[in-house]
């Protein structure tokens, strides 16, 4: 009996150490901070915040109704060998400090990170350059060749835009490395709490609810709905997620962020379209989470709903966050765009799109 008591105390002690270690780990800055104080008061007044969390416009379960944990675990442990590329992702190393201010150029850096040069303005969206899309560096690592661009490569940034607080869109290490170059941050409601914890002054942060707008010189940025969720720890929905309409002196762009397919695309198209370019997520989908990410064919449908002249598919080519073959999103979206007569541009990482002049069409995913 004494032996069993000793073993019981040992097990309890081990559990206490594990729990304490987990709680200590969760205090790391990488997890950010949930809103409180005046920020939470403002959030509580948002029409999109109910029952203690932000809500989508349509009912949006994270998992499909028929998804089972057993099936999801089986799929996870039986990923196809093609889930990651067998050779490095190709890239072009452009000099981002010498981009012409006479044209509107877009540089894609893999996944959902890209820079827009619009006249004298430099806009950077969802930069993730740490090499991982997770709170620890050894998980969800970038594909070889896909993490070529780093903070020192960038000029001074007028507008840094974040779509939501997931690790593959809001990266602690990247924000730390870039923050001295950034004049101002534009984020969905509540996300400023993470930035302030990371040392960004409150007066350099603008938080937007859906349909709210901010201006910077001749630029106008409007936060618009998306169908997704948020959270950097166990709690979900404490900060908002968004897409954006960016209006420059010469063009109008849709910055999609992450979103499942829904009626908001048509609403945004009717209200703000037509767009010169729609930048829309295309990868990391799965039948078990069909409401929070789009299938490639739905990405093309969303482009049509938005009344966009050209589609730039993103959210691919850098991280394996889903179970599909790494190149499947590009194959499917290109085929669907051809069938539905939608113009699509598919640049290599770092190769610029120049609106109205140059739309790269390389099949870079073909190994």
C-alpha positions in Angstrom: 0.0 0.0 0.0 2.9 2.3 0.8 4.3 1.8 -2.6 1.1 2.8 -4.3 0.8 5.9 -2.2 4.4 6.9 -3.2 3.6 6.3 -6.9 0.4 8.3 -6.6 2.2 11.2 -5.1 4.9 10.9 -7.8 2.3 11.0 -10.5 0.6 14.0 -8.9 3.9 15.8 -8.6 4.7 15.1 -12.3 1.3 16.4 -13.3 1.8 19.6 -11.2 5.2 20.2 -12.9 3.7 19.7 -16.3 0.8 22.0 -15.7 3.1 24.6 -14.1 5.5 24.4 -17.0 2.7 24.8 -19.4 1.3 27.8 -17.6 4.8 29.3 -17.5 5.3 28.7 -21.2 2.0 30.4 -22.0 3.3 33.6 -20.4 5.8 33.9 -23.3 5.3 37.1 -25.3 4.8 35.1 -28.5 1.2 34.4 -27.3 0.4 38.1 -27.1 -2.3 39.4 -24.8 -6.1 39.3 -25.0 -7.8 42.7 -24.9 -8.7 44.3 -21.6 -9.5 47.7 -20.1 -10.7 50.4 -22.5 -9.9 48.2 -25.5 -12.3 45.5 -24.2 -14.9 48.2 -23.6 -14.7 49.3 -27.2 -14.9 45.7 -28.3 -18.0 45.1 -26.2 -19.8 47.8 -28.2 -19.0 46.2 -31.5 -22.1 44.7 -33.3 -19.8 41.8 -34.3 -19.0 40.9 -30.6 -21.6 38.7 -28.8 -21.5 36.4 -25.8 -17.8 37.2 -25.1 -16.4 36.7 -28.6 -16.4 38.0 -32.1 -18.9 36.3 -34.5 -19.1 35.7 -38.2 -22.0 37.0 -40.2 -23.1 33.4 -40.9 -23.0 30.5 -38.5 -19.5 29.1 -38.9 -18.4 26.0 -37.0 -14.6 25.5 -37.2 -15.1 21.8 -38.1 -17.6 20.2 -40.4 -20.7 18.7 -38.7 -19.7 15.2 -39.8 -16.0 15.5 -38.9 -14.7 13.1 -36.3 -11.6 13.4 -34.2 -10.6 9.8 -35.0 -10.9 10.5 -38.8 -9.0 13.8 -38.4 -6.2 12.1 -36.5 -6.0 9.3 -39.0 -5.6 11.9 -41.9 -3.0 13.8 -39.9 -0.8 10.8 -39.4 -1.3 9.6 -43.0 -0.3 12.7 -44.8 0.7 12.2 -48.5 4.4 12.4 -49.2 3.5 15.3 -51.5 2.4 17.5 -48.6 5.7 19.3 -48.9 7.8 19.9 -52.0 10.7 17.7 -52.8 12.8 20.6 -54.1 13.2 24.3 -53.0 10.6 26.8 -53.9 11.9 29.1 -56.7 12.3 32.8 -55.9 13.6 36.1 -57.4 15.5 38.4 -55.1 14.3 41.9 -55.9 15.7 45.1 -54.4 12.7 46.2 -52.5 14.4 49.5 -51.6 14.6 50.6 -55.2 11.0 50.0 -56.5 9.6 52.6 -58.8 7.1 55.0 -57.2 5.6 55.7 -60.6 3.6 52.4 -60.8 1.7 50.1 -58.4 3.7 47.0 -57.8 2.9 43.9 -55.6 5.6 41.5 -54.4 4.5 38.2 -52.9 6.8 36.5 -50.4 5.1 33.2 -50.0 1.9 32.2 -48.0 0.0 35.4 -47.2 2.9 38.0 -47.0 3.2 40.6 -49.6 4.3 44.2 -50.2 2.4 46.8 -52.2 4.2 49.8 -53.6 1.6 52.5 -54.5 3.2 55.7 -55.7 5.3 57.0 -52.7 3.6 54.6 -50.2 4.9 51.2 -49.1 2.3 48.8 -47.6 3.2 45.4 -46.1 0.6 42.8 -45.3 0.8 39.9 -42.9 4.6 39.6 -42.8 5.9 36.2 -41.6 9.7 35.9 -42.0 10.8 34.0 -39.0 10.8 30.7 -40.8 7.9 29.1 -38.9 4.2 29.6 -38.5 3.9 28.6 -34.9 4.8 29.7 -31.4 7.9 27.6 -31.5 10.5 27.6 -34.2 10.7 23.8 -34.8 7.0 23.4 -35.8 5.3 24.3 -39.1 8.6 25.3 -40.8 8.8 27.1 -44.1 9.6 25.2 -47.2 13.2 25.5 -48.5 13.5 28.6 -50.7 10.3 30.1 -49.4 11.8 32.2 -46.5 14.3 34.2 -48.6 13.1 37.7 -47.6 13.9 39.0 -44.2 13.3 42.3 -42.3 16.6 43.9 -43.5 15.4 43.6 -47.1 12.5 46.1 -46.6 12.5 49.9 -46.9 10.6 52.1 -44.4 7.0 50.9 -44.2 4.2 53.4 -44.2 1.4 51.0 -43.5 1.7 47.5 -42.0 -1.6 45.7 -42.2 -2.6 42.6 -40.3 -5.7 40.5 -41.2 -5.9 38.4 -38.0 -3.8 37.1 -35.2 -3.0 33.5 -36.2 0.6 32.6 -36.3 0.9 32.3 -40.1 -0.3 36.0 -40.4 0.9 37.7 -37.2 4.5 36.7 -36.4 6.1 37.8 -33.1 9.7 37.6 -34.3 8.9 39.4 -37.6 7.1 42.3 -35.8 10.0 42.7 -33.4 12.4 42.8 -36.3 10.4 45.3 -38.4 8.8 47.6 -35.8 11.4 50.3 -36.1 10.8 50.6 -39.8 7.0 50.8 -39.5 5.3 54.2 -39.4 1.9 52.8 -38.5 0.1 49.5 -37.9 -3.5 48.8 -39.1 -5.2 45.8 -37.5 -8.6 44.4 -36.7 -10.3 45.3 -33.5 -8.5 43.9 -30.5 -5.2 42.9 -32.2 -3.6 46.0 -31.0 -3.4 44.3 -27.6 -0.8 41.8 -28.9 1.2 44.6 -30.5 1.3 46.7 -27.4 2.6 43.7 -25.4 5.4 43.5 -28.0 6.4 47.1 -27.5 4.5 48.9 -30.2 3.3 52.3 -28.9 -0.5 52.8 -28.8 -0.3 55.9 -31.0 1.2 53.8 -33.8 -1.8 51.4 -33.9 -5.1 51.9 -35.6 -7.7 49.2 -34.8 -10.7 48.8 -37.2 -14.1 47.1 -36.9 -15.8 45.8 -40.1 -16.8 48.7 -42.4 -14.6 51.2 -40.5 -12.0 53.1 -42.6 -8.7 54.9 -42.0 -6.7 57.2 -44.2 -3.0 57.8 -44.6 -2.3 60.6 -47.0 -3.9 59.6 -50.3 -4.5 56.0 -49.2 -7.8 54.7 -47.8 -8.0 51.4 -46.0 -11.4 49.9 -45.1 -11.8 46.8 -42.9 -14.4 44.5 -44.4 -15.9 41.1 -43.2 -14.3 37.8 -43.5 -15.5 34.3 -42.5 -12.9 32.9 -40.1 -11.8 33.0 -36.5 -9.0 34.2 -34.3 -6.8 33.2 -31.3 -3.2 32.6 -30.3 -3.9 30.3 -27.3 -6.8 28.3 -26.1 -9.4 31.2 -26.3 -11.0 32.0 -29.7 -12.7 35.1 -30.9 -11.2 37.6 -28.5 -9.9 39.6 -31.4 -11.5 40.3 -34.8 -10.5 39.0 -38.2 -10.9 41.0 -41.4 -10.3 41.5 -45.1 -9.6 45.0 -46.4 -10.3 47.3 -49.3 -7.2 49.4 -50.2 -7.9 52.4 -52.3 -4.7 54.1 -53.7 -4.6 57.3 -56.0 -4.8 55.0 -59.0 -6.1 51.6 -58.1 -8.4 49.6 -55.9 -7.3 46.3 -54.3 -9.0 43.7 -52.2 -6.8 42.2 -49.5 -8.6 39.0 -48.5 -6.9 37.5 -45.4 -8.4 34.2 -44.5 -12.0 33.4 -45.2 -14.4 30.7 -46.0 -16.8 31.3 -48.9 -19.9 33.3 -48.1 -22.1 36.2 -49.2 -19.8 38.9 -47.9 -17.7 38.7 -51.1 -20.7 39.7 -53.2 -21.7 42.5 -50.8 -18.1 43.9 -50.8 -18.1 43.7 -54.6 -21.3 45.6 -54.9 -20.2 48.2 -52.4 -16.6 48.8 -53.5 -16.0 47.0 -56.8 -14.8 46.6 -59.4 -11.3 45.9 -58.1 -8.1 46.0 -60.1 -6.8 43.0 -58.2 -8.1 40.6 -55.6 -5.6 38.8 -53.3 -7.3 35.8 -52.0 -6.5 32.7 -50.0 -6.3 29.5 -52.0 -4.5 26.8 -49.9 -4.7 25.1 -46.5 -8.3 23.8 -47.1 -9.8 20.5 -46.0 -13.1 18.8 -46.1 -13.1 18.8 -42.3 -13.0 22.6 -42.0 -15.0 23.8 -45.1 -16.4 27.0 -43.5 -13.2 28.8 -42.5 -11.1 28.3 -45.7 -12.1 28.2 -49.3 -11.6 25.5 -51.8 -9.6 26.7 -54.9 -12.8 26.7 -57.0 -14.5 28.9 -54.4 -11.6 31.4 -54.6 -12.4 31.9 -58.2 -16.1 32.3 -57.4 -15.2 34.9 -54.8 -13.1 36.8 -57.4 -16.2 37.0 -59.6 -18.4 38.1 -56.7 -15.9 40.9 -55.9 -15.9 42.0 -59.6 -12.1 41.8 -59.6 -10.2 42.1 -62.9 -7.3 39.8 -61.8 -6.8 37.2 -59.1 -3.6 36.7 -57.1 -3.9 33.4 -55.2 -2.0 33.3 -51.9 -2.0 31.3 -48.6 0.2 28.7 -50.2 3.7 27.9 -51.3 5.4 28.3 -47.9 3.8 26.2 -45.1 2.0 22.9 -44.9 -0.9 23.7 -42.7 -3.3 21.3 -44.3 -3.1 17.8 -45.6 -3.4 18.3 -49.4 -0.5 18.0 -51.8 1.5 21.2 -51.5 1.0 22.1 -55.3 -2.7 21.1 -55.5 -4.1 24.6 -54.7 -2.3 26.1 -57.6 -3.3 23.3 -60.0 -6.9 23.6 -59.0 -7.2 27.4 -59.0 -5.5 27.8 -62.3 -7.8 25.2 -63.9 -10.9 26.8 -62.4 -9.9 30.3 -63.4 -9.5 29.0 -67.0 -12.9 27.4 -67.0 -14.6 30.5 -65.6 -12.6 32.9 -67.7 -11.0 34.7 -64.7 -7.6 36.3 -65.3 -5.1 34.9 -62.8 -1.5 36.0 -62.0 1.0 33.5 -60.5 4.3 35.1 -59.7 7.4 33.5 -58.4 8.2 34.7 -54.9 9.7 38.2 -55.2 8.8 38.7 -58.9 6.7 41.9 -59.1 3.2 42.3 -60.4 2.8 45.7 -62.0 -0.8 46.7 -62.2 -2.0 47.4 -65.7 1.3 46.3 -67.2 2.8 43.1 -66.0 1.1 40.0 -64.6 3.5 37.1 -64.2 2.2 33.7 -65.2 4.9 31.2 -64.2 3.9 27.7 -63.3 6.6 27.7 -60.6 4.9 24.8 -58.6 5.7 22.3 -61.4 8.8 20.4 -60.1 
